[in-house]
Amino acid sequence: MNPQGALVFLLDFAFSAYIFIVLTRFVLQLARADFYNPISQFVLKATNPLLKPLRRIIPGYGGLDVASLVLVVVLIMLKAVLILGIQVGGFPSGIGGQLVIYSLQELASLILNYVFWAVLIRVILSWVAPDPYNPVVRVIVQVTEPIMAPVRKMLPPMGGFDLSPLIVLLGIQLLQILFRLH
């Protein structure tokens, strides 16, 4: 790997990790998860330096943390610009509109992937019966329950089997295919 490739790898990793943390904050607030959980506390402390000033400019709307979403979109755009600049040696003119569309598509894809993996991890955890008071388990349950509960209510009882995760995972895959986010 050349130095340019190594720099692209490091930038991609750093931006992707922070985008994941900011997206986690958005999902935690949307799911009304316990913010005294150690995982939630880490997410708050990691995102407050950028989100607190941004919240003064961009307030929440209808229970949604709009500032977190805006920050994710800005980070996706910045990541794309930096990586493109390194790989191409500059930023081509006239792609600002494409960059915004790409960033919004990437945001939608990230949210769907986030929910997909959270549900899948919850399913796997249900097979190994972890400690229900484990902070990670509690966060995953709190994040996935608002999505799985309505589906569970629509399904008839299946003799002790909960098929709601399967329906949710299929729904996410269908959305990704329909919107070409996969």
Contacts in CASP RR format, 6 or more apart in sequence:
PFRMAT RR
TARGET T0000
AUTHOR 0000-0000-0000
METHOD contacts of the structure
MODEL  1
MNPQGALVFLLDFAFSAYIFIVLTRFVLQLARADFYNPISQFVLKATNPL
LKPLRRIIPGYGGLDVASLVLVVVLIMLKAVLILGIQVGGFPSGIGGQLV
IYSLQELASLILNYVFWAVLIRVILSWVAPDPYNPVVRVIVQVTEPIMAP
VRKMLPPMGGFDLSPLIVLLGIQLLQILFRLH
1 9 0 8 1.000
4 86 0 8 1.000
4 87 0 8 1.000
5 86 0 8 1.000
7 86 0 8 1.000
8 83 0 8 1.000
8 86 0 8 1.000
8 87 0 8 1.000
11 79 0 8 1.000
11 82 0 8 1.000
11 83 0 8 1.000
11 86 0 8 1.000
12 79 0 8 1.000
12 83 0 8 1.000
15 75 0 8 1.000
15 76 0 8 1.000
15 78 0 8 1.000
15 79 0 8 1.000
15 82 0 8 1.000
16 79 0 8 1.000
18 46 0 8 1.000
18 75 0 8 1.000
19 72 0 8 1.000
19 75 0 8 1.000
19 76 0 8 1.000
19 79 0 8 1.000
19 110 0 8 1.000
20 110 0 8 1.000
20 114 0 8 1.000
21 43 0 8 1.000
21 46 0 8 1.000
21 47 0 8 1.000
22 47 0 8 1.000
22 50 0 8 1.000
22 51 0 8 1.000
22 68 0 8 1.000
22 71 0 8 1.000
22 72 0 8 1.000
22 75 0 8 1.000
23 68 0 8 1.000
23 72 0 8 1.000
23 110 0 8 1.000
23 111 0 8 1.000
23 114 0 8 1.000
24 43 0 8 1.000
24 114 0 8 1.000
25 43 0 8 1.000
25 44 0 8 1.000
25 47 0 8 1.000
25 51 0 8 1.000
25 65 0 8 1.000
25 68 0 8 1.000
26 65 0 8 1.000
26 68 0 8 1.000
26 69 0 8 1.000
26 72 0 8 1.000
27 33 0 8 1.000
27 111 0 8 1.000
27 114 0 8 1.000
27 115 0 8 1.000
27 118 0 8 1.000
27 143 0 8 1.000
28 35 0 8 1.000
28 40 0 8 1.000
28 43 0 8 1.000
28 139 0 8 1.000
28 142 0 8 1.000
28 143 0 8 1.000
29 63 0 8 1.000
29 65 0 8 1.000
29 68 0 8 1.000
30 63 0 8 1.000
30 64 0 8 1.000
30 65 0 8 1.000
30 146 0 8 1.000
31 142 0 8 1.000
31 143 0 8 1.000
31 145 0 8 1.000
31 146 0 8 1.000
32 142 0 8 1.000
32 146 0 8 1.000
33 40 0 8 1.000
33 139 0 8 1.000
33 142 0 8 1.000
33 143 0 8 1.000
34 40 0 8 1.000
34 138 0 8 1.000
34 139 0 8 1.000
34 142 0 8 1.000
35 41 0 8 1.000
35 44 0 8 1.000
37 135 0 8 1.000
37 138 0 8 1.000
37 139 0 8 1.000
38 135 0 8 1.000
39 135 0 8 1.000
39 136 0 8 1.000
39 139 0 8 1.000
40 139 0 8 1.000
47 68 0 8 1.000
47 71 0 8 1.000
50 71 0 8 1.000
51 67 0 8 1.000
51 68 0 8 1.000
51 71 0 8 1.000
54 67 0 8 1.000
54 70 0 8 1.000
54 71 0 8 1.000
55 67 0 8 1.000
57 67 0 8 1.000
58 66 0 8 1.000
58 67 0 8 1.000
58 70 0 8 1.000
59 66 0 8 1.000
59 67 0 8 1.000
60 66 0 8 1.000
60 67 0 8 1.000
69 107 0 8 1.000
72 107 0 8 1.000
72 110 0 8 1.000
73 100 0 8 1.000
73 103 0 8 1.000
73 104 0 8 1.000
73 107 0 8 1.000
76 102 0 8 1.000
76 103 0 8 1.000
76 106 0 8 1.000
76 107 0 8 1.000
77 99 0 8 1.000
77 100 0 8 1.000
77 103 0 8 1.000
80 99 0 8 1.000
80 102 0 8 1.000
80 103 0 8 1.000
81 91 0 8 1.000
81 99 0 8 1.000
84 90 0 8 1.000
84 91 0 8 1.000
84 92 0 8 1.000
85 91 0 8 1.000
105 179 0 8 1.000
105 181 0 8 1.000
108 179 0 8 1.000
108 181 0 8 1.000
109 176 0 8 1.000
109 181 0 8 1.000
109 182 0 8 1.000
112 172 0 8 1.000
112 175 0 8 1.000
112 176 0 8 1.000
112 181 0 8 1.000
115 144 0 8 1.000
115 147 0 8 1.000
115 168 0 8 1.000
115 172 0 8 1.000
116 169 0 8 1.000
116 172 0 8 1.000
116 173 0 8 1.000
118 140 0 8 1.000
118 143 0 8 1.000
118 144 0 8 1.000
119 144 0 8 1.000
119 147 0 8 1.000
119 148 0 8 1.000
119 165 0 8 1.000
119 168 0 8 1.000
119 169 0 8 1.000
119 172 0 8 1.000
120 165 0 8 1.000
120 169 0 8 1.000
121 140 0 8 1.000
122 140 0 8 1.000
122 141 0 8 1.000
122 144 0 8 1.000
122 148 0 8 1.000
122 165 0 8 1.000
123 165 0 8 1.000
125 137 0 8 1.000
125 140 0 8 1.000
130 137 0 8 1.000
131 137 0 8 1.000
132 138 0 8 1.000
147 168 0 8 1.000
148 164 0 8 1.000
148 165 0 8 1.000
148 168 0 8 1.000
149 164 0 8 1.000
151 164 0 8 1.000
151 167 0 8 1.000
151 168 0 8 1.000
152 162 0 8 1.000
152 164 0 8 1.000
155 163 0 8 1.000
155 164 0 8 1.000
155 167 0 8 1.000
173 182 0 8 1.000
175 181 0 8 1.000
176 182 0 8 1.000
END
